[in-house]
Amino acid sequence: MQHRARAVAHSNIALAKYWGKRDVKINLPAVGSISLTLDGLHTATEVRFSESENDDRVWEGDRSADAAFTGRVSRFLDLIRQRAKTDQRASVRTTNNFPTGAGLASSASGFAALTLASCHALGLRLDRAELSALARQGSGSAARSIFGGFVEWRRGELPDGSDSHAVPIADRDHWDLRMAIAVTSEQKKAASSTAGMELTRQRSPYYSAWVERSENTLHAMRDAIAARDFTEVGELSEASALAMHAVMISCNLLYWNAATVALLHAVAEFRRGGLECYATIDAGPQVKVLCQPSDLSTLAGKLQDVPGVLRVLQAAPGPDARVESTP
Ligand code: DP6
C-alpha cells in the first residue's frame, strides 16, 4: 500500500535574522527571528511511502539528488517515521521555481513542504505549531515557511525544543510590501548555514554581542510591523542583516561577491535619490530589497542595471504552506 501526498510551501526572507544555534542536534536557535513569506518563490514536494522500497530516494526536479542531500532528507524522514510508527521508505520529488542553495532560502520552503507532505501521507495529524517545530529540525528557517505573511520563530527555552516553533504575527493582508531579489550567482554556496553558524559561534569575537542584541531587534520589529512603519522595518532589517554579516566576516566567512557590494552601494544611492528601499542578504550573494508596491517596477529596473546582476525576481507577501490533492 502506498501513502502519498503533495505539498507546496513558500520561501521566506528574514527581516530579523536567525544566525547561531544553541543546540545543533535538534536545531534550536540562539536567537528568535522574524520573516516575511513570499508568494513568488515556492517548493512543491511529492512524497510516496511504500512497503516495497528498501531505501529513501530523492529527486530534485528530474535529477536524482546527491548522496549528501539524500542523506539529510532521509535523516529528517526518520523523525517523521518515528512519530508515525512506521519504517516505510519514501520517494521524494521536490521542485523549486527558483535557484537552489544560493541564499534564496530553498531549504526553508523545501523542508516545510517535505514536513507537510510526509505527515499528510502517513496520516499524522499535527497542528501548525507541531509541524513548524518538526520542520525546524530539517532546517531552521523552514519552521517559518509553515506560515504565510509575517512570521516569528520563537527561540524557545525548553531543552526538548517543543516551544521553539514559528507563530504567525500578521497575515499577508496586513501589509502589502514587496521584495525585489537581485540574483548575482546561481552557484551553490560554499559553506552551509549550519557550518557557518558553528564557525561563527566558535570563532567570532562579536557572536555574544549579536545574540544579546537580538531581543531588542525582535521587540522593535514586532512593533514596527504592527504599526506598518516602513522606514522602521526597513532600517531594522538592513541593520539585522549587516550585523549578521559583520559576525560572519569577523571569522573570514564571506558570502558576498562584487555584485553584492555594488548592490549595497546602489540601494543607499537609490534612497538618497528618494526611492525608499532597504537591502537584506542571507547566507549567499543575492541581495533582497524591500520596497513599497508602487516602487517595485522602478526598483527592479534599476537593480537590473547594477553590474553583475543576472536577473531580478519580484515577490509579494505569500500564503501558508498547504497540502495539494494528488491525482
Ligand atoms: C542566513 O535555515 O538555512 O538565512 O538551520 O542550519 O538549516 P539551518 O540554517 P538555515 O539558516 C539560514 C539563516 C539565514 C537567516 C534567516 O533566514 O533567518
py3Dmol code that shows the C-alpha trace and the ligand (Angstrom):
import py3Dmol

protein = """\
ATOM      1  CA  MET A   1       0.000   0.000   0.000  1.00  0.00           C
ATOM      2  CA  GLN A   2       1.261   3.441  -0.927  1.00  0.00           C
ATOM      3  CA  HIS A   3       0.784   6.580   1.125  1.00  0.00           C
ATOM      4  CA  ARG A   4       1.340   9.723  -0.862  1.00  0.00           C
ATOM      5  CA  ALA A   5       0.812  13.456  -0.648  1.00  0.00           C
ATOM      6  CA  ARG A   6       1.942  16.651  -2.325  1.00  0.00           C
ATOM      7  CA  ALA A   7       2.539  19.940  -0.525  1.00  0.00           C
ATOM      8  CA  VAL A   8       3.584  23.436  -1.540  1.00  0.00           C
ATOM      9  CA  ALA A   9       5.474  25.826   0.740  1.00  0.00           C
ATOM     10  CA  HIS A  10       6.736  29.295   0.048  1.00  0.00           C
ATOM     11  CA  SER A  11      10.142  30.710   0.695  1.00  0.00           C
ATOM     12  CA  ASN A  12      10.628  33.290   3.414  1.00  0.00           C
ATOM     13  CA  ILE A  13      13.154  36.057   3.942  1.00  0.00           C
ATOM     14  CA  ALA A  14      14.072  37.059   7.479  1.00  0.00           C
ATOM     15  CA  LEU A  15      13.672  40.709   8.409  1.00  0.00           C
ATOM     16  CA  ALA A  16      15.260  39.947  11.807  1.00  0.00           C
ATOM     17  CA  LYS A  17      17.816  37.226  11.148  1.00  0.00           C
ATOM     18  CA  TYR A  18      18.358  33.775  12.634  1.00  0.00           C
ATOM     19  CA  TRP A  19      22.053  33.069  12.939  1.00  0.00           C
ATOM     20  CA  GLY A  20      23.544  30.725  15.555  1.00  0.00           C
ATOM     21  CA  LYS A  21      22.354  27.588  17.329  1.00  0.00           C
ATOM     22  CA  ARG A  22      22.092  26.758  20.993  1.00  0.00           C
ATOM     23  CA  ASP A  23      21.614  23.056  20.201  1.00  0.00           C
ATOM     24  CA  VAL A  24      22.869  21.701  16.899  1.00  0.00           C
ATOM     25  CA  LYS A  25      21.417  18.225  17.292  1.00  0.00           C
ATOM     26  CA  ILE A  26      17.741  19.227  17.471  1.00  0.00           C
ATOM     27  CA  ASN A  27      18.361  22.572  15.794  1.00  0.00           C
ATOM     28  CA  LEU A  28      17.495  25.118  18.455  1.00  0.00           C
ATOM     29  CA  PRO A  29      18.355  28.709  17.600  1.00  0.00           C
ATOM     30  CA  ALA A  30      20.409  31.067  19.747  1.00  0.00           C
ATOM     31  CA  VAL A  31      18.066  33.905  18.748  1.00  0.00           C
ATOM     32  CA  GLY A  32      14.465  34.370  17.647  1.00  0.00           C
ATOM     33  CA  SER A  33      13.758  35.677  14.140  1.00  0.00           C
ATOM     34  CA  ILE A  34      11.010  37.383  12.121  1.00  0.00           C
ATOM     35  CA  SER A  35      10.352  36.828   8.430  1.00  0.00           C
ATOM     36  CA  LEU A  36       8.108  37.590   5.511  1.00  0.00           C
ATOM     37  CA  THR A  37       6.816  34.626   3.493  1.00  0.00           C
ATOM     38  CA  LEU A  38       6.999  35.281  -0.260  1.00  0.00           C
ATOM     39  CA  ASP A  39       4.447  34.389  -2.906  1.00  0.00           C
ATOM     40  CA  GLY A  40       6.746  34.259  -5.946  1.00  0.00           C
ATOM     41  CA  LEU A  41       9.147  31.580  -4.724  1.00  0.00           C
ATOM     42  CA  HIS A  42       7.955  28.151  -3.755  1.00  0.00           C
ATOM     43  CA  THR A  43       8.790  24.465  -3.492  1.00  0.00           C
ATOM     44  CA  ALA A  44       6.377  21.697  -4.452  1.00  0.00           C
ATOM     45  CA  THR A  45       7.184  18.326  -2.902  1.00  0.00           C
ATOM     46  CA  GLU A  46       5.585  14.966  -3.538  1.00  0.00           C
ATOM     47  CA  VAL A  47       6.232  12.107  -1.117  1.00  0.00           C
ATOM     48  CA  ARG A  48       5.258   8.434  -1.501  1.00  0.00           C
ATOM     49  CA  PHE A  49       5.883   5.987   1.312  1.00  0.00           C
ATOM     50  CA  SER A  50       5.862   2.365   0.300  1.00  0.00           C
ATOM     51  CA  GLU A  51       6.449  -1.018   1.925  1.00  0.00           C
ATOM     52  CA  SER A  52       8.210  -2.295  -1.183  1.00  0.00           C
ATOM     53  CA  GLU A  53      11.118   0.211  -1.149  1.00  0.00           C
ATOM     54  CA  ASN A  54      14.393  -0.544   0.649  1.00  0.00           C
ATOM     55  CA  ASP A  55      15.860   2.974   0.583  1.00  0.00           C
ATOM     56  CA  ASP A  56      14.695   6.542   0.515  1.00  0.00           C
ATOM     57  CA  ARG A  57      15.072   8.078  -2.939  1.00  0.00           C
ATOM     58  CA  VAL A  58      15.146  11.806  -3.605  1.00  0.00           C
ATOM     59  CA  TRP A  59      14.811  13.751  -6.849  1.00  0.00           C
ATOM     60  CA  GLU A  60      15.363  17.456  -7.310  1.00  0.00           C
ATOM     61  CA  GLY A  61      13.110  18.060 -10.298  1.00  0.00           C
ATOM     62  CA  ASP A  62      14.153  15.380 -12.824  1.00  0.00           C
ATOM     63  CA  ARG A  63      17.619  14.892 -11.334  1.00  0.00           C
ATOM     64  CA  SER A  64      18.446  12.317  -8.717  1.00  0.00           C
ATOM     65  CA  ALA A  65      19.727  14.200  -5.641  1.00  0.00           C
ATOM     66  CA  ASP A  66      23.338  13.748  -4.495  1.00  0.00           C
ATOM     67  CA  ALA A  67      24.188  11.490  -1.533  1.00  0.00           C
ATOM     68  CA  ALA A  68      24.599  14.389   0.906  1.00  0.00           C
ATOM     69  CA  PHE A  69      21.130  15.836   0.244  1.00  0.00           C
ATOM     70  CA  THR A  70      19.502  12.377   0.117  1.00  0.00           C
ATOM     71  CA  GLY A  71      21.100  11.595   3.500  1.00  0.00           C
ATOM     72  CA  ARG A  72      19.825  14.838   5.001  1.00  0.00           C
ATOM     73  CA  VAL A  73      16.284  14.163   3.769  1.00  0.00           C
ATOM     74  CA  SER A  74      16.458  10.558   4.955  1.00  0.00           C
ATOM     75  CA  ARG A  75      17.566  11.532   8.480  1.00  0.00           C
ATOM     76  CA  PHE A  76      14.709  14.031   8.599  1.00  0.00           C
ATOM     77  CA  LEU A  77      12.198  11.410   7.410  1.00  0.00           C
ATOM     78  CA  ASP A  78      13.397   9.175  10.263  1.00  0.00           C
ATOM     79  CA  LEU A  79      11.916  11.725  12.709  1.00  0.00           C
ATOM     80  CA  ILE A  80       8.568  11.539  10.955  1.00  0.00           C
ATOM     81  CA  ARG A  81       8.671   7.726  10.678  1.00  0.00           C
ATOM     82  CA  GLN A  82       9.378   7.550  14.394  1.00  0.00           C
ATOM     83  CA  ARG A  83       6.293   9.625  15.182  1.00  0.00           C
ATOM     84  CA  ALA A  84       4.120   7.706  12.725  1.00  0.00           C
ATOM     85  CA  LYS A  85       5.500   4.362  13.975  1.00  0.00           C
ATOM     86  CA  THR A  86       6.430   3.075  10.543  1.00  0.00           C
ATOM     87  CA  ASP A  87       9.642   2.119   8.810  1.00  0.00           C
ATOM     88  CA  GLN A  88       8.396   2.546   5.255  1.00  0.00           C
ATOM     89  CA  ARG A  89      10.904   4.155   2.903  1.00  0.00           C
ATOM     90  CA  ALA A  90       9.921   7.084   0.727  1.00  0.00           C
ATOM     91  CA  SER A  91      10.456   8.505  -2.698  1.00  0.00           C
ATOM     92  CA  VAL A  92      10.550  12.276  -2.636  1.00  0.00           C
ATOM     93  CA  ARG A  93      10.381  14.593  -5.612  1.00  0.00           C
ATOM     94  CA  THR A  94      10.981  18.250  -4.883  1.00  0.00           C
ATOM     95  CA  THR A  95      10.785  21.095  -7.372  1.00  0.00           C
ATOM     96  CA  ASN A  96      11.719  24.730  -6.788  1.00  0.00           C
ATOM     97  CA  ASN A  97      10.718  27.549  -9.094  1.00  0.00           C
ATOM     98  CA  PHE A  98      13.921  29.464  -8.180  1.00  0.00           C
ATOM     99  CA  PRO A  99      17.712  28.770  -7.949  1.00  0.00           C
ATOM    100  CA  THR A 100      18.608  26.385  -5.116  1.00  0.00           C
ATOM    101  CA  GLY A 101      21.341  26.599  -2.498  1.00  0.00           C
ATOM    102  CA  ALA A 102      22.456  30.141  -3.257  1.00  0.00           C
ATOM    103  CA  GLY A 103      20.975  32.091  -0.380  1.00  0.00           C
ATOM    104  CA  LEU A 104      17.417  32.086  -1.671  1.00  0.00           C
ATOM    105  CA  ALA A 105      16.184  30.012   1.222  1.00  0.00           C
ATOM    106  CA  SER A 106      15.363  26.854  -0.744  1.00  0.00           C
ATOM    107  CA  SER A 107      15.851  24.798   2.424  1.00  0.00           C
ATOM    108  CA  ALA A 108      13.122  26.845   4.128  1.00  0.00           C
ATOM    109  CA  SER A 109      10.396  26.138   1.583  1.00  0.00           C
ATOM    110  CA  GLY A 110      11.864  22.683   0.876  1.00  0.00           C
ATOM    111  CA  PHE A 111      11.744  21.306   4.418  1.00  0.00           C
ATOM    112  CA  ALA A 112       8.399  22.981   5.133  1.00  0.00           C
ATOM    113  CA  ALA A 113       6.856  21.287   2.064  1.00  0.00           C
ATOM    114  CA  LEU A 114       8.544  17.971   2.937  1.00  0.00           C
ATOM    115  CA  THR A 115       7.200  18.116   6.510  1.00  0.00           C
ATOM    116  CA  LEU A 116       3.657  18.802   5.411  1.00  0.00           C
ATOM    117  CA  ALA A 117       3.618  16.233   2.596  1.00  0.00           C
ATOM    118  CA  SER A 118       5.232  13.471   4.695  1.00  0.00           C
ATOM    119  CA  CYS A 119       2.970  13.971   7.720  1.00  0.00           C
ATOM    120  CA  HIS A 120      -0.097  14.056   5.496  1.00  0.00           C
ATOM    121  CA  ALA A 121       0.969  10.948   3.565  1.00  0.00           C
ATOM    122  CA  LEU A 122       1.400   8.973   6.799  1.00  0.00           C
ATOM    123  CA  GLY A 123      -1.829  10.254   8.340  1.00  0.00           C
ATOM    124  CA  LEU A 124      -0.074  12.203  11.117  1.00  0.00           C
ATOM    125  CA  ARG A 125      -2.436  14.990  12.030  1.00  0.00           C
ATOM    126  CA  LEU A 126      -0.291  17.633  13.733  1.00  0.00           C
ATOM    127  CA  ASP A 127      -1.208  21.237  14.397  1.00  0.00           C
ATOM    128  CA  ARG A 128       0.749  24.016  12.682  1.00  0.00           C
ATOM    129  CA  ALA A 129       2.976  24.685  15.712  1.00  0.00           C
ATOM    130  CA  GLU A 130       3.962  20.994  15.826  1.00  0.00           C
ATOM    131  CA  LEU A 131       4.580  20.966  12.075  1.00  0.00           C
ATOM    132  CA  SER A 132       6.751  24.057  12.459  1.00  0.00           C
ATOM    133  CA  ALA A 133       8.804  22.508  15.292  1.00  0.00           C
ATOM    134  CA  LEU A 134       9.292  19.419  13.130  1.00  0.00           C
ATOM    135  CA  ALA A 135      10.263  21.434  10.021  1.00  0.00           C
ATOM    136  CA  ARG A 136      12.784  23.284  12.220  1.00  0.00           C
ATOM    137  CA  GLN A 137      14.728  20.041  12.588  1.00  0.00           C
ATOM    138  CA  GLY A 138      15.138  19.803   8.815  1.00  0.00           C
ATOM    139  CA  SER A 139      16.302  23.404   8.513  1.00  0.00           C
ATOM    140  CA  GLY A 140      15.742  26.228  10.978  1.00  0.00           C
ATOM    141  CA  SER A 141      14.256  28.715   8.554  1.00  0.00           C
ATOM    142  CA  ALA A 142      11.739  26.041   7.420  1.00  0.00           C
ATOM    143  CA  ALA A 143       9.957  26.491  10.754  1.00  0.00           C
ATOM    144  CA  ARG A 144       8.801  29.899   9.449  1.00  0.00           C
ATOM    145  CA  SER A 145       7.676  28.709   5.982  1.00  0.00           C
ATOM    146  CA  ILE A 146       4.800  26.713   7.512  1.00  0.00           C
ATOM    147  CA  PHE A 147       3.009  30.069   7.842  1.00  0.00           C
ATOM    148  CA  GLY A 148       2.221  32.853   5.377  1.00  0.00           C
ATOM    149  CA  GLY A 149       2.585  36.597   5.913  1.00  0.00           C
ATOM    150  CA  PHE A 150       4.718  37.943   8.761  1.00  0.00           C
ATOM    151  CA  VAL A 151       6.061  35.185  10.986  1.00  0.00           C
ATOM    152  CA  GLU A 152       8.087  34.965  14.168  1.00  0.00           C
ATOM    153  CA  TRP A 153      10.137  31.891  15.047  1.00  0.00           C
ATOM    154  CA  ARG A 154      10.398  31.927  18.816  1.00  0.00           C
ATOM    155  CA  ARG A 155      13.751  30.951  20.226  1.00  0.00           C
ATOM    156  CA  GLY A 156      12.058  28.944  22.985  1.00  0.00           C
ATOM    157  CA  GLU A 157      13.515  27.949  26.339  1.00  0.00           C
ATOM    158  CA  LEU A 158      12.751  24.233  26.759  1.00  0.00           C
ATOM    159  CA  PRO A 159      15.625  21.785  26.207  1.00  0.00           C
ATOM    160  CA  ASP A 160      13.393  19.440  24.142  1.00  0.00           C
ATOM    161  CA  GLY A 161      12.662  22.252  21.642  1.00  0.00           C
ATOM    162  CA  SER A 162       8.868  21.870  21.805  1.00  0.00           C
ATOM    163  CA  ASP A 163       8.452  25.639  22.350  1.00  0.00           C
ATOM    164  CA  SER A 164      10.850  26.567  19.537  1.00  0.00           C
ATOM    165  CA  HIS A 165       8.483  26.955  16.612  1.00  0.00           C
ATOM    166  CA  ALA A 166       7.092  29.719  14.459  1.00  0.00           C
ATOM    167  CA  VAL A 167       3.892  31.679  15.070  1.00  0.00           C
ATOM    168  CA  PRO A 168       2.092  33.989  12.650  1.00  0.00           C
ATOM    169  CA  ILE A 169       2.323  37.627  13.780  1.00  0.00           C
ATOM    170  CA  ALA A 170       0.362  39.272  10.962  1.00  0.00           C
ATOM    171  CA  ASP A 171      -1.268  37.689   7.934  1.00  0.00           C
ATOM    172  CA  ARG A 172      -0.331  38.535   4.357  1.00  0.00           C
ATOM    173  CA  ASP A 173      -3.216  41.023   4.011  1.00  0.00           C
ATOM    174  CA  HIS A 174      -1.980  43.047   6.968  1.00  0.00           C
ATOM    175  CA  TRP A 175       0.503  44.964   4.823  1.00  0.00           C
ATOM    176  CA  ASP A 176       1.323  44.899   1.131  1.00  0.00           C
ATOM    177  CA  LEU A 177       5.111  45.093   0.997  1.00  0.00           C
ATOM    178  CA  ARG A 178       7.237  43.945  -1.929  1.00  0.00           C
ATOM    179  CA  MET A 179      10.641  42.416  -2.361  1.00  0.00           C
ATOM    180  CA  ALA A 180      12.916  42.615  -5.394  1.00  0.00           C
ATOM    181  CA  ILE A 181      15.541  39.893  -5.400  1.00  0.00           C
ATOM    182  CA  ALA A 182      18.740  40.639  -7.299  1.00  0.00           C
ATOM    183  CA  VAL A 183      20.327  37.310  -8.266  1.00  0.00           C
ATOM    184  CA  THR A 184      24.094  37.645  -8.626  1.00  0.00           C
ATOM    185  CA  SER A 185      25.072  33.966  -8.814  1.00  0.00           C
ATOM    186  CA  GLU A 186      23.267  30.688  -9.443  1.00  0.00           C
ATOM    187  CA  GLN A 187      26.058  28.557  -7.911  1.00  0.00           C
ATOM    188  CA  LYS A 188      25.528  26.515  -4.756  1.00  0.00           C
ATOM    189  CA  LYS A 189      27.031  28.268  -1.739  1.00  0.00           C
ATOM    190  CA  ALA A 190      30.472  27.186  -0.496  1.00  0.00           C
ATOM    191  CA  ALA A 191      29.691  26.942   3.258  1.00  0.00           C
ATOM    192  CA  SER A 192      26.377  25.551   4.529  1.00  0.00           C
ATOM    193  CA  SER A 193      24.465  27.695   7.031  1.00  0.00           C
ATOM    194  CA  THR A 194      24.952  25.058   9.728  1.00  0.00           C
ATOM    195  CA  ALA A 195      28.743  25.004   9.247  1.00  0.00           C
ATOM    196  CA  GLY A 196      28.837  28.803   9.042  1.00  0.00           C
ATOM    197  CA  MET A 197      26.822  29.205  12.240  1.00  0.00           C
ATOM    198  CA  GLU A 198      29.071  26.838  14.164  1.00  0.00           C
ATOM    199  CA  LEU A 199      32.174  28.589  12.855  1.00  0.00           C
ATOM    200  CA  THR A 200      30.919  31.987  13.981  1.00  0.00           C
ATOM    201  CA  ARG A 201      29.802  30.660  17.380  1.00  0.00           C
ATOM    202  CA  GLN A 202      33.259  29.235  17.994  1.00  0.00           C
ATOM    203  CA  ARG A 203      35.401  31.952  16.431  1.00  0.00           C
ATOM    204  CA  SER A 204      33.698  35.319  16.184  1.00  0.00           C
ATOM    205  CA  PRO A 205      34.614  37.855  18.874  1.00  0.00           C
ATOM    206  CA  TYR A 206      31.245  39.533  18.160  1.00  0.00           C
ATOM    207  CA  TYR A 207      28.989  36.471  18.461  1.00  0.00           C
ATOM    208  CA  SER A 208      27.798  37.149  22.013  1.00  0.00           C
ATOM    209  CA  ALA A 209      27.014  40.784  21.145  1.00  0.00           C
ATOM    210  CA  TRP A 210      24.904  39.551  18.204  1.00  0.00           C
ATOM    211  CA  VAL A 211      22.935  37.186  20.464  1.00  0.00           C
ATOM    212  CA  GLU A 212      22.438  39.816  23.189  1.00  0.00           C
ATOM    213  CA  ARG A 213      21.175  42.438  20.744  1.00  0.00           C
ATOM    214  CA  SER A 214      18.619  40.183  19.111  1.00  0.00           C
ATOM    215  CA  GLU A 215      15.873  40.621  21.744  1.00  0.00           C
ATOM    216  CA  ASN A 216      15.830  44.386  21.165  1.00  0.00           C
ATOM    217  CA  THR A 217      15.670  43.914  17.415  1.00  0.00           C
ATOM    218  CA  LEU A 218      12.764  41.467  17.708  1.00  0.00           C
ATOM    219  CA  HIS A 219      10.839  43.736  20.015  1.00  0.00           C
ATOM    220  CA  ALA A 220      11.270  46.758  17.755  1.00  0.00           C
ATOM    221  CA  MET A 221      10.480  44.731  14.626  1.00  0.00           C
ATOM    222  CA  ARG A 222       7.193  43.376  16.065  1.00  0.00           C
ATOM    223  CA  ASP A 223       6.095  46.925  16.901  1.00  0.00           C
ATOM    224  CA  ALA A 224       7.136  48.314  13.516  1.00  0.00           C
ATOM    225  CA  ILE A 225       5.251  45.577  11.621  1.00  0.00           C
ATOM    226  CA  ALA A 226       2.129  46.116  13.755  1.00  0.00           C
ATOM    227  CA  ALA A 227       2.321  49.878  13.028  1.00  0.00           C
ATOM    228  CA  ARG A 228       3.126  49.310   9.308  1.00  0.00           C
ATOM    229  CA  ASP A 229       6.089  51.646   9.750  1.00  0.00           C
ATOM    230  CA  PHE A 230       8.016  51.070   6.531  1.00  0.00           C
ATOM    231  CA  THR A 231      11.074  53.169   7.419  1.00  0.00           C
ATOM    232  CA  GLU A 232      11.468  51.437  10.774  1.00  0.00           C
ATOM    233  CA  VAL A 233      11.016  47.915   9.368  1.00  0.00           C
ATOM    234  CA  GLY A 234      13.439  48.710   6.553  1.00  0.00           C
ATOM    235  CA  GLU A 235      16.122  50.200   8.794  1.00  0.00           C
ATOM    236  CA  LEU A 236      15.829  47.385  11.336  1.00  0.00           C
ATOM    237  CA  SER A 237      16.004  44.684   8.691  1.00  0.00           C
ATOM    238  CA  GLU A 238      19.019  46.189   6.933  1.00  0.00           C
ATOM    239  CA  ALA A 239      20.777  46.588  10.298  1.00  0.00           C
ATOM    240  CA  SER A 240      19.982  42.979  11.284  1.00  0.00           C
ATOM    241  CA  ALA A 241      21.404  41.617   8.009  1.00  0.00           C
ATOM    242  CA  LEU A 242      24.541  43.758   8.192  1.00  0.00           C
ATOM    243  CA  ALA A 243      25.156  42.850  11.849  1.00  0.00           C
ATOM    244  CA  MET A 244      24.830  39.151  10.963  1.00  0.00           C
ATOM    245  CA  HIS A 245      27.294  39.558   8.090  1.00  0.00           C
ATOM    246  CA  ALA A 246      29.684  41.512  10.330  1.00  0.00           C
ATOM    247  CA  VAL A 247      29.756  38.500  12.654  1.00  0.00           C
ATOM    248  CA  MET A 248      30.377  36.186   9.690  1.00  0.00           C
ATOM    249  CA  ILE A 249      33.073  38.374   8.156  1.00  0.00           C
ATOM    250  CA  SER A 250      34.870  38.619  11.518  1.00  0.00           C
ATOM    251  CA  CYS A 251      35.850  34.957  11.076  1.00  0.00           C
ATOM    252  CA  ASN A 252      36.504  35.176   7.356  1.00  0.00           C
ATOM    253  CA  LEU A 253      33.162  33.781   6.280  1.00  0.00           C
ATOM    254  CA  LEU A 254      32.311  35.916   3.294  1.00  0.00           C
ATOM    255  CA  TYR A 255      29.186  35.014   1.323  1.00  0.00           C
ATOM    256  CA  TRP A 256      29.309  38.184  -0.804  1.00  0.00           C
ATOM    257  CA  ASN A 257      30.650  38.736  -4.295  1.00  0.00           C
ATOM    258  CA  ALA A 258      31.477  42.004  -6.066  1.00  0.00           C
ATOM    259  CA  ALA A 259      27.879  42.475  -7.234  1.00  0.00           C
ATOM    260  CA  THR A 260      26.610  42.075  -3.647  1.00  0.00           C
ATOM    261  CA  VAL A 261      28.736  45.057  -2.609  1.00  0.00           C
ATOM    262  CA  ALA A 262      27.726  47.050  -5.703  1.00  0.00           C
ATOM    263  CA  LEU A 263      24.074  46.422  -4.808  1.00  0.00           C
ATOM    264  CA  LEU A 264      24.530  47.656  -1.225  1.00  0.00           C
ATOM    265  CA  HIS A 265      26.002  50.892  -2.597  1.00  0.00           C
ATOM    266  CA  ALA A 266      23.229  51.137  -5.188  1.00  0.00           C
ATOM    267  CA  VAL A 267      20.438  50.728  -2.600  1.00  0.00           C
ATOM    268  CA  ALA A 268      21.939  53.503  -0.440  1.00  0.00           C
ATOM    269  CA  GLU A 269      22.184  55.669  -3.566  1.00  0.00           C
ATOM    270  CA  PHE A 270      18.526  54.991  -4.535  1.00  0.00           C
ATOM    271  CA  ARG A 271      17.483  56.086  -1.040  1.00  0.00           C
ATOM    272  CA  ARG A 272      19.457  59.317  -1.312  1.00  0.00           C
ATOM    273  CA  GLY A 273      17.594  59.894  -4.595  1.00  0.00           C
ATOM    274  CA  GLY A 274      14.194  59.488  -2.877  1.00  0.00           C
ATOM    275  CA  LEU A 275      13.404  55.831  -3.711  1.00  0.00           C
ATOM    276  CA  GLU A 276      12.878  54.320  -0.271  1.00  0.00           C
ATOM    277  CA  CYS A 277      14.143  50.736  -0.175  1.00  0.00           C
ATOM    278  CA  TYR A 278      16.263  48.551   2.116  1.00  0.00           C
ATOM    279  CA  ALA A 279      18.628  45.654   1.467  1.00  0.00           C
ATOM    280  CA  THR A 280      18.878  42.305   3.201  1.00  0.00           C
ATOM    281  CA  ILE A 281      21.282  39.413   2.495  1.00  0.00           C
ATOM    282  CA  ASP A 282      21.261  35.790   3.693  1.00  0.00           C
ATOM    283  CA  ALA A 283      23.932  33.083   3.528  1.00  0.00           C
ATOM    284  CA  GLY A 284      24.698  33.766  -0.116  1.00  0.00           C
ATOM    285  CA  PRO A 285      25.474  36.596  -2.542  1.00  0.00           C
ATOM    286  CA  GLN A 286      21.928  37.617  -3.541  1.00  0.00           C
ATOM    287  CA  VAL A 287      20.524  40.934  -2.363  1.00  0.00           C
ATOM    288  CA  LYS A 288      16.842  41.159  -1.491  1.00  0.00           C
ATOM    289  CA  VAL A 289      15.431  44.661  -1.467  1.00  0.00           C
ATOM    290  CA  LEU A 290      12.316  45.618   0.464  1.00  0.00           C
ATOM    291  CA  CYS A 291      10.103  48.332  -1.029  1.00  0.00           C
ATOM    292  CA  GLN A 292       6.539  49.587  -1.304  1.00  0.00           C
ATOM    293  CA  PRO A 293       4.317  48.224  -4.113  1.00  0.00           C
ATOM    294  CA  SER A 294       4.293  51.464  -6.128  1.00  0.00           C
ATOM    295  CA  ASP A 295       8.124  51.471  -6.306  1.00  0.00           C
ATOM    296  CA  LEU A 296       8.610  47.832  -7.297  1.00  0.00           C
ATOM    297  CA  SER A 297       8.901  48.132 -11.080  1.00  0.00           C
ATOM    298  CA  THR A 298      11.206  51.197 -10.943  1.00  0.00           C
ATOM    299  CA  LEU A 299      13.353  49.486  -8.331  1.00  0.00           C
ATOM    300  CA  ALA A 300      13.543  46.190 -10.274  1.00  0.00           C
ATOM    301  CA  GLY A 301      14.663  48.073 -13.407  1.00  0.00           C
ATOM    302  CA  LYS A 302      17.386  49.937 -11.501  1.00  0.00           C
ATOM    303  CA  LEU A 303      18.638  46.759  -9.807  1.00  0.00           C
ATOM    304  CA  GLN A 304      18.856  45.001 -13.176  1.00  0.00           C
ATOM    305  CA  ASP A 305      21.298  47.718 -14.326  1.00  0.00           C
ATOM    306  CA  VAL A 306      23.740  47.164 -11.450  1.00  0.00           C
ATOM    307  CA  PRO A 307      26.877  45.410 -12.799  1.00  0.00           C
ATOM    308  CA  GLY A 308      26.902  41.681 -12.051  1.00  0.00           C
ATOM    309  CA  VAL A 309      23.130  41.277 -11.583  1.00  0.00           C
ATOM    310  CA  LEU A 310      21.922  38.225 -13.547  1.00  0.00           C
ATOM    311  CA  ARG A 311      18.215  38.746 -13.053  1.00  0.00           C
ATOM    312  CA  VAL A 312      15.711  40.293 -10.706  1.00  0.00           C
ATOM    313  CA  LEU A 313      12.805  38.360  -9.188  1.00  0.00           C
ATOM    314  CA  GLN A 314       9.784  40.069  -7.671  1.00  0.00           C
ATOM    315  CA  ALA A 315       7.699  38.897  -4.731  1.00  0.00           C
ATOM    316  CA  ALA A 316       4.773  39.946  -2.535  1.00  0.00           C
ATOM    317  CA  PRO A 317       3.637  38.525   0.830  1.00  0.00           C
ATOM    318  CA  GLY A 318       2.844  34.823   0.424  1.00  0.00           C
ATOM    319  CA  PRO A 319       0.417  32.249   1.857  1.00  0.00           C
ATOM    320  CA  ASP A 320       0.585  29.365   4.354  1.00  0.00           C
ATOM    321  CA  ALA A 321       2.143  26.077   3.293  1.00  0.00           C
ATOM    322  CA  ARG A 322      -0.599  23.728   2.070  1.00  0.00           C
ATOM    323  CA  VAL A 323      -1.338  20.171   1.027  1.00  0.00           C
ATOM    324  CA  GLU A 324      -2.448  19.814  -2.581  1.00  0.00           C
ATOM    325  CA  SER A 325      -4.538  16.964  -3.854  1.00  0.00           C
ATOM    326  CA  THR A 326      -2.639  14.280  -5.769  1.00  0.00           C
ATOM    327  CA  PRO A 327      -4.181  12.838  -8.939  1.00  0.00           C
TER     328      PRO A 327
END
"""
ligand_1 = """\
18
DP6
C 21.048 33.397 6.927
O 17.674 27.609 7.974
O 19.493 27.571 6.233
O 19.006 32.626 6.032
O 19.026 25.676 10.397
O 21.369 25.311 9.645
O 19.479 24.694 8.127
P 19.964 25.610 9.230
O 20.051 27.047 8.611
P 19.081 27.826 7.627
O 19.531 29.298 8.081
C 19.505 30.368 7.281
C 19.779 31.587 8.063
C 19.668 32.857 7.249
C 18.893 33.885 8.065
C 17.434 33.577 8.262
O 16.787 33.016 7.361
O 16.924 33.933 9.348
"""
view = py3Dmol.view(width=600, height=400)
view.addModel(protein, "pdb")
view.setStyle({"model": 0}, {"cartoon": {"style": "trace"}})
view.addModel(ligand_1, "xyz")
view.setStyle({"model": 1}, {"stick": {}})
view.zoomTo()
view.show()
